[in-house]
Amino acid sequence: MNKNLMPEDSAKLDQLETCLQERSTHFLGYPCTTDFDYSMLNKFLKHSMNNVGDSFYLGGTYHINTHSFEREVVDFFAQLLKAPENNYWGYITNGSTEGNLYALYLARRLHPSGIVYFSEDAHYSIEKNIEILGMQSQKIRSQKNGEIDYEDLENKIKDYPGLPAIVVANIGTTVKEAKDDIKEIHKILDKLKVTERYIHCDAAFSGSYAQFLSPKPHFDFSEGADSIIISGHKFIGSPIPCGIVIVLKHNKEKISNYVNVIDSLDGSITGSRNSFTPLILWYAIKMIGRDGLRQRLYECLDLASYTIGKLRNMGIKTWRNPNALTIIIPNVSKHLQHKWQLATHDGVSHVIMRPGITKKMIDRFVLDLKKENNLSVTNREAQTI
Ligand SMILES: *Cc1c(COP(=O)(O)O)cnc(C)c1O
């Protein structure tokens, strides 16, 4: 690989860069942070890195890896999520979809006859993963705000007496950022005397900051979670999709197999695994850390109040769940959906506050909405933008 790209191919890359830069300044509908710079890690693109195997298993004959960094990242999130000190395990996945698949796979191995209960506001990956795994499941109604309907959950569990319950809790649903309460879920299971149970928390977006909210949502290991997943490319920020899955070690040990050919344990879904994303997340936790995550959350909460204020001022019917960074508005035109990259679903659009959004971006969006709704725009508004 020592020749140069043809000029037209080079130009194509430049065009892509310009396009990505522009689109990143009109990006309000997805929870993916944009204000990062991982160029310090560029030099690692020259290595044939592969994290195949289990990064906690100190062996393995493939050494061009970032296992020690992966372990540090898992340690950081295990502590954040209050996992028991000597009883957790995890790895860096390709994202929360793989994390959900791994958690459900583990749950199925532990409770082969278990029924998976998940709410209608759960991410589409849950239903897909249930289908891949061939598990029996039951969809639960959601409340209006997107949180699971506990009464419906209780009734549906009653339909399967004597069978283990595998409950997927959402810690921030995709559309409304509603948070299910696993203390309530445990109460229901206690009441129905379901002793064989597994609670998985899908915390793709909110998992990295929910500990800093007040009141704190009930979802961590100290409150009875058996596994938790978080996406790395959402609130934390990454140019490559990734995620963190944390489970209880004693559960994982019941299912992982020693693989002779790599002299390691095969615990994860895929064989070859990304070595670069553990470096990205490691760099993020070193640069941002726990305090930085908290600080960034507070900034996003401020931005959410600012945005809600602006929208209400212009008479738009908007709402959000308590402490949510996701703001629900009536669905906007196709033009604005595309211009601002707004996910739209069932008659509502949402804008999601995450690091990298500026007040100026919000002001520009509000101006567009005003124009669309034929509201008058003051000179000052028109100029500041
Ligand atoms: C985004 C999201 C997922 C899927 O995450 P990926 O990292 O995109 O695979 C799963 N669950 C919830 C609640 C999400 O918001």
PDBQT file of the ligand as one rigid body, heavy atoms in Angstrom, charges set to zero:
ROOT
HETATM    1  C1  LIG A 401     -29.973   2.813  20.611  1.00  0.00    +0.000 C 
HETATM    2  C2  LIG A 401     -30.594   1.795  21.473  1.00  0.00    +0.000 A 
HETATM    3  C3  LIG A 401     -30.291   0.435  21.346  1.00  0.00    +0.000 A 
HETATM    4  C4  LIG A 401     -29.423  -0.090  20.237  1.00  0.00    +0.000 C 
HETATM    5  O1  LIG A 401     -28.154   0.332  20.397  1.00  0.00    +0.000 OA
HETATM    6  P1  LIG A 401     -27.049   0.187  19.246  1.00  0.00    +0.000 P 
HETATM    7  O2  LIG A 401     -25.829   0.560  20.010  1.00  0.00    +0.000 OA
HETATM    8  O3  LIG A 401     -27.440   1.153  18.188  1.00  0.00    +0.000 OA
HETATM    9  O4  LIG A 401     -27.041  -1.220  18.781  1.00  0.00    +0.000 OA
HETATM   10  C5  LIG A 401     -30.836  -0.453  22.240  1.00  0.00    +0.000 A 
HETATM   11  N1  LIG A 401     -31.655  -0.036  23.196  1.00  0.00    +0.000 NA
HETATM   12  C6  LIG A 401     -32.007   1.252  23.341  1.00  0.00    +0.000 A 
HETATM   13  C7  LIG A 401     -32.939   1.648  24.446  1.00  0.00    +0.000 C 
HETATM   14  C8  LIG A 401     -31.497   2.213  22.477  1.00  0.00    +0.000 A 
HETATM   15  O5  LIG A 401     -31.880   3.484  22.598  1.00  0.00    +0.000 OA
ENDROOT
TORSDOF 0
